[in-house]
């Protein structure tokens, strides 16, 4: 990769650095690594992608222990025929992790929509009941505080739901 970067013009270097920076930023809250790999991969391929994105070399056994303990991949029961020597075991990203993150995101959306749904139901049952929220200073402050707290809650829930790889 270093040879490739050396051959790039300054504009291309800036574009590559920006793209790499954005990918590294996404690593903190999304399993981007698995989107850069084929559906079936070896742990060495996974490690090389992580090293390329992280910019640091990782100890092979520690990396494998970390991946195994995080329970993000599962063996598919076949070996890779590529390369010399002993064939490497093939893995894939666990489907359950994808399902759990999708379920968590759906729960987050429901929790964020619930106050608005309740307010709409109250408005349709008794339109005058919510008037003080919109006509008094204390009501407007309450709405602003509630929106700020919902935003903070949404950011916290997003961090909880997304996987850190």
Rosetta silent file (secondary structure, phi, psi, omega in degrees, C-alpha in Angstrom):
SEQUENCE: XXXXXXXXXXXXXXXXXXXXXXXXXXXXXXXXXXXXXXXXXXXXXXXXXXXXXXXXXXXXXXXXXXXXXXXXXXXXXXXXXXXXXXXXXXXXXXXXXXXXXXXXXXXXXXXXXXXXXXXXXXXXXXXXXXXXXXXXXXXXXXXXXXXXXXXXXXXXXXXXXXXXX
SCORE:     score description
SCORE:     0.000 S_00000001
   1 L     0.000  -32.736 -179.337    0.000    0.000    0.000 S_00000001
   2 H   -63.291  -37.941  178.857    2.929    2.345    0.703 S_00000001
   3 H   -65.535  -38.765  179.012    4.135    2.047   -2.919 S_00000001
   4 H   -64.224  -44.843 -179.204    0.667    2.922   -4.163 S_00000001
   5 H   -64.161  -38.074 -178.971    0.456    6.009   -1.931 S_00000001
   6 H   -65.013  -29.889 -177.291    3.909    7.193   -3.055 S_00000001
   7 H   -83.724  -10.140 -176.318    2.843    7.117   -6.698 S_00000001
   8 L   -81.041  149.929  174.247   -0.281    9.222   -6.162 S_00000001
   9 L   -73.697  168.917 -176.005   -0.453   12.930   -6.822 S_00000001
  10 H   -62.357  -36.328  179.244   -1.094   15.253   -3.891 S_00000001
  11 H   -65.393  -43.138  179.305   -4.809   15.571   -4.736 S_00000001
  12 H   -67.360  -34.423  176.644   -5.219   11.821   -4.879 S_00000001
  13 H   -62.908  -41.495  179.392   -3.326   11.455   -1.604 S_00000001
  14 H   -64.100  -42.207  179.122   -5.766   13.860    0.052 S_00000001
  15 H   -64.045  -44.728  178.940   -8.744   11.922   -1.323 S_00000001
  16 H   -64.131  -41.947  179.481   -7.268    8.604   -0.168 S_00000001
  17 H   -64.596  -39.611  177.568   -6.459   10.042    3.279 S_00000001
  18 H   -64.591  -45.317  179.911  -10.010   11.385    3.625 S_00000001
  19 H   -63.177  -43.994  179.572  -11.536    8.048    2.594 S_00000001
  20 H   -64.631  -40.087  177.537   -9.273    6.114    4.949 S_00000001
  21 H   -62.640  -40.871  178.777  -10.081    8.538    7.778 S_00000001
  22 H   -67.466  -40.350  176.832  -13.814    8.103    7.216 S_00000001
  23 H   -62.701  -43.491  179.211  -13.456    4.307    7.163 S_00000001
  24 H   -63.871  -36.091  177.406  -11.451    4.404   10.389 S_00000001
  25 H   -66.066  -38.356  179.924  -14.112    6.618   11.944 S_00000001
  26 H   -70.004  -24.789  179.830  -16.857    4.183   10.990 S_00000001
  27 H   -58.649  -27.310 -176.613  -14.944    1.306   12.603 S_00000001
  28 L   -70.572  -23.167 -175.497  -15.877    2.719   16.000 S_00000001
  29 L  -134.476    3.911 -177.215  -19.597    2.171   15.519 S_00000001
  30 L  -150.268  141.098 -179.368  -20.160   -0.147   12.568 S_00000001
  31 L   -77.565   65.035 -177.755  -18.694   -3.481   11.383 S_00000001
  32 H   -62.320  -31.490 -176.172  -17.290   -1.966    8.170 S_00000001
  33 H   -54.330  -41.643 -175.784  -14.558   -4.591    8.017 S_00000001
  34 H   -72.609  -20.288  176.474  -17.035   -7.295    7.022 S_00000001
  35 H   -78.791  -16.691  179.757  -18.374   -5.173    4.176 S_00000001
  36 L   -94.702   -2.720 -179.064  -14.880   -5.046    2.681 S_00000001
  37 L  -109.552  158.747  172.348  -14.480   -8.827    2.691 S_00000001
  38 L   -67.713  170.653 -179.578  -16.114  -11.512    0.561 S_00000001
  39 L   -58.736  -35.232  177.965  -18.938  -13.528    2.145 S_00000001
  40 L  -118.693  130.713 -175.033  -16.483  -16.286    3.069 S_00000001
  41 E  -148.178  162.218  174.956  -13.017  -15.332    4.316 S_00000001
  42 E   -94.204  162.669  178.371  -10.101  -16.617    6.316 S_00000001
  43 H   -65.970  -29.910  176.694   -9.028  -15.087    9.610 S_00000001
  44 H   -65.659  -41.606  176.452   -5.790  -13.981    7.934 S_00000001
  45 H   -61.469  -43.773  178.319   -7.794  -12.037    5.317 S_00000001
  46 H   -61.054  -43.962 -179.864   -9.827  -10.451    8.116 S_00000001
  47 H   -63.781  -40.937 -179.975   -6.669   -9.564   10.019 S_00000001
  48 H   -64.547  -37.873  177.563   -5.057   -7.979    6.952 S_00000001
  49 H   -66.389  -44.335  179.041   -8.109   -5.777    6.334 S_00000001
  50 H   -62.422  -41.795  178.756   -8.177   -4.704    9.987 S_00000001
  51 H   -65.116  -40.579  179.888   -4.442   -3.958    9.893 S_00000001
  52 H   -65.154  -40.628  179.863   -4.782   -1.949    6.663 S_00000001
  53 H   -73.871  -39.040 -178.360   -7.603    0.127    8.101 S_00000001
  54 H   -79.147  -21.704  179.492   -6.013    0.525   11.524 S_00000001
  55 L    76.263   16.836 -179.914   -2.558    1.273   10.175 S_00000001
  56 L  -140.836  147.119  178.156   -0.878   -1.050   12.674 S_00000001
  57 L   -81.192  139.242 -177.772    0.306   -4.631   12.616 S_00000001
  58 L  -111.779  147.751  176.754   -1.506   -6.968   15.007 S_00000001
  59 L   -70.725  129.767 -171.984   -0.232  -10.044   16.811 S_00000001
  60 H   -58.169  -50.746 -176.533   -1.756  -13.056   15.072 S_00000001
  61 H   -67.407  -39.729  178.808   -2.777  -15.069   18.164 S_00000001
  62 H   -64.647  -39.767  178.515   -4.121  -12.030   20.042 S_00000001
  63 H   -63.559  -46.069  179.855   -6.196  -11.018   17.027 S_00000001
  64 H   -62.894  -39.093  178.075   -7.636  -14.517   16.646 S_00000001
  65 H   -64.419  -42.726  179.365   -8.440  -14.652   20.366 S_00000001
  66 H   -62.467  -45.812  179.630  -10.176  -11.265   20.154 S_00000001
  67 H   -64.175  -41.405 -179.897  -12.257  -12.287   17.121 S_00000001
  68 H   -65.968  -44.564 -179.120  -13.169  -15.589   18.759 S_00000001
  69 H   -68.610  -32.574  179.204  -14.163  -13.966   22.085 S_00000001
  70 H   -72.842  -18.439  175.965  -16.212  -11.265   20.359 S_00000001
  71 L    58.821   40.574 -179.667  -18.211  -14.037   18.658 S_00000001
  72 L   -94.283  -18.558 -178.634  -18.643  -12.032   15.440 S_00000001
  73 E  -122.375  158.838  175.822  -17.676  -14.798   13.019 S_00000001
  74 E  -136.104  145.782  178.400  -18.640  -18.424   12.568 S_00000001
  75 E   -72.338  142.896  177.559  -16.884  -21.240   10.785 S_00000001
  76 E   -99.954    0.307  175.242  -18.593  -22.505    7.647 S_00000001
  77 E    82.640   11.116  177.434  -16.936  -25.913    7.874 S_00000001
  78 E  -124.728  165.375  179.155  -14.852  -25.624    4.715 S_00000001
  79 E  -116.578  153.768  177.910  -11.238  -24.784    4.011 S_00000001
  80 L   -80.502  137.913  179.223   -9.683  -22.382    1.542 S_00000001
  81 L   -95.238    1.386 -178.105   -7.812  -23.960   -1.349 S_00000001
  82 L   -80.780  151.006  173.925   -5.785  -20.782   -1.990 S_00000001
  83 L    82.258  176.362  179.454   -2.111  -20.461   -1.172 S_00000001
  84 L   -94.517  165.349  174.884    0.571  -22.927   -0.253 S_00000001
  85 L    79.623 -158.117 -175.987    0.680  -25.140    2.763 S_00000001
  86 L   -67.186  132.654  179.562   -2.182  -26.150    4.998 S_00000001
  87 L   -64.055  140.738 -179.174   -5.601  -24.877    3.835 S_00000001
  88 L   -87.642  146.562  178.820   -7.078  -22.149    6.038 S_00000001
  89 E   -72.059  140.574  179.447  -10.505  -22.488    7.619 S_00000001
  90 E   -95.143  143.457 -179.362  -13.223  -20.281    6.102 S_00000001
  91 E  -128.991  168.250  171.690  -15.469  -18.047    8.207 S_00000001
  92 E  -143.797  160.088  176.972  -18.420  -15.706    7.703 S_00000001
  93 E   -67.269  132.119 -176.819  -19.944  -12.844    9.640 S_00000001
  94 L   -64.437  127.251  179.066  -22.558  -14.208   12.080 S_00000001
  95 H   -64.669  -33.825 -178.427  -26.115  -13.643   10.853 S_00000001
  96 H   -61.781  -34.438  179.360  -27.401  -13.434   14.426 S_00000001
  97 H   -65.694  -42.427  177.436  -25.291  -10.331   14.997 S_00000001
  98 H   -61.937  -43.283 -178.820  -26.884   -8.673   11.962 S_00000001
  99 H   -65.422  -41.715 -179.773  -30.348   -9.675   13.188 S_00000001
 100 H   -65.774  -39.594  179.119  -29.677   -8.412   16.708 S_00000001
 101 H   -69.514  -36.098  176.911  -28.409   -5.054   15.484 S_00000001
 102 H   -66.117  -40.882  177.612  -31.424   -4.699   13.172 S_00000001
 103 H   -64.425  -40.985  178.184  -33.750   -5.566   16.074 S_00000001
 104 H   -64.304  -41.068  177.890  -31.963   -3.053   18.294 S_00000001
 105 H   -63.956  -42.462  178.561  -32.268   -0.322   15.659 S_00000001
 106 H   -61.548  -42.540  176.752  -35.993   -1.022   15.269 S_00000001
 107 H   -61.145  -40.195  178.631  -36.417   -0.773   19.057 S_00000001
 108 H   -62.358  -44.603  179.816  -34.550    2.528   19.010 S_00000001
 109 H   -63.464  -39.442  178.996  -36.842    3.936   16.306 S_00000001
 110 H   -65.035  -44.010  179.554  -39.928    2.824   18.230 S_00000001
 111 H   -63.267  -34.327  179.073  -38.642    4.418   21.446 S_00000001
 112 H   -75.600  -31.421 -178.608  -37.972    7.681   19.611 S_00000001
 113 H   -83.639  -20.714 -174.856  -41.386    7.717   17.910 S_00000001
 114 H   -57.243  -47.911  179.260  -43.365    6.797   21.031 S_00000001
 115 H   -59.535  -37.469  179.516  -43.566   10.303   22.616 S_00000001
 116 H   -69.660  -38.048  178.404  -44.810   11.773   19.327 S_00000001
 117 H   -65.597  -41.298  178.633  -47.379    8.992   18.924 S_00000001
 118 H   -66.040  -42.208  177.591  -48.656    9.532   22.475 S_00000001
 119 H   -61.503  -41.086  178.527  -48.848   13.310   21.922 S_00000001
 120 H   -65.317  -41.122  178.753  -50.816   12.759   18.703 S_00000001
 121 H   -63.526  -43.167  177.895  -53.211   10.367   20.463 S_00000001
 122 H   -62.781  -42.054 -179.625  -53.770   12.879   23.289 S_00000001
 123 H   -61.536  -42.148 -178.870  -54.334   15.659   20.750 S_00000001
 124 H   -72.385  -28.764  178.503  -56.975   13.664   18.866 S_00000001
 125 H   -79.035  -39.844 -177.773  -58.758   12.661   22.101 S_00000001
 126 L  -148.394   87.674 -173.877  -58.690   16.135   23.695 S_00000001
 127 H   -55.952  -32.054 -177.397  -57.212   18.879   21.445 S_00000001
 128 H   -79.670  -12.243 -174.797  -57.117   21.535   24.180 S_00000001
 129 H   -64.552  -35.069 -177.654  -55.182   19.376   26.634 S_00000001
 130 H   -92.228   -1.297 -178.202  -51.773   20.132   25.052 S_00000001
 131 H   -54.075  -42.680  179.966  -52.370   23.865   24.503 S_00000001
 132 H   -59.301  -26.805  178.199  -50.349   24.957   27.565 S_00000001
 133 H   -65.888  -30.626 -175.438  -47.277   23.266   26.078 S_00000001
 134 H  -102.605  -12.643 -174.534  -47.391   25.560   23.056 S_00000001
 135 H  -109.610  -14.511 -179.965  -48.793   28.767   24.575 S_00000001
 136 L  -111.789  155.974  179.165  -46.791   29.237   27.786 S_00000001
 137 H   -63.995  -40.135  179.772  -43.080   29.875   28.281 S_00000001
 138 H   -64.125  -37.493  178.520  -42.785   26.928   30.668 S_00000001
 139 H   -65.943  -41.361  179.585  -44.427   24.644   28.093 S_00000001
 140 H   -66.587  -40.397  176.499  -42.036   25.721   25.351 S_00000001
 141 H   -62.042  -41.673  179.268  -39.069   25.208   27.688 S_00000001
 142 H   -61.748  -40.905  178.438  -40.419   21.747   28.515 S_00000001
 143 H   -64.319  -45.196 -179.775  -40.665   20.889   24.806 S_00000001
 144 H   -62.841  -45.195  178.883  -37.112   22.103   24.125 S_00000001
 145 H   -61.278  -42.718  179.831  -35.721   20.176   27.109 S_00000001
 146 H   -62.823  -42.279  179.473  -37.603   17.044   26.004 S_00000001
 147 H   -65.684  -40.040  177.704  -36.248   17.319   22.445 S_00000001
 148 H   -64.083  -44.473  179.826  -32.682   17.802   23.706 S_00000001
 149 H   -65.744  -35.950  176.764  -33.010   14.807   26.029 S_00000001
 150 H   -66.354  -38.112  178.109  -34.466   12.688   23.203 S_00000001
 151 H   -64.301  -45.397  177.864  -31.547   13.647   20.970 S_00000001
 152 H   -62.095  -43.782  178.044  -29.042   12.682   23.653 S_00000001
 153 H   -60.603  -40.518  179.245  -30.951    9.442   24.247 S_00000001
 154 H   -63.623  -41.696  178.992  -30.942    8.674   20.505 S_00000001
 155 H   -65.024  -40.457  178.204  -27.166    9.165   20.332 S_00000001
 156 H   -66.090  -44.429  179.777  -26.643    6.906   23.352 S_00000001
 157 H   -63.086  -37.525  179.121  -28.977    4.238   21.949 S_00000001
 158 H   -62.995  -39.586  177.736  -27.180    4.372   18.601 S_00000001
 159 H   -65.777  -37.354 -179.958  -23.862    3.717   20.352 S_00000001
 160 H   -69.392  -41.600 -174.812  -25.389    0.806   22.267 S_00000001
 161 H   -71.615  -40.752 -175.055  -27.023   -0.780   19.226 S_00000001
 162 L   -76.533  146.515 -176.896  -24.084   -0.581   16.834 S_00000001
 163 L   -84.804  139.768  174.971  -21.310   -3.144   17.067 S_00000001
 164 L  -100.687  115.670 -178.387  -17.789   -2.085   17.845 S_00000001
 165 L  -106.568    0.000    0.000  -15.362   -4.134   15.781 S_00000001
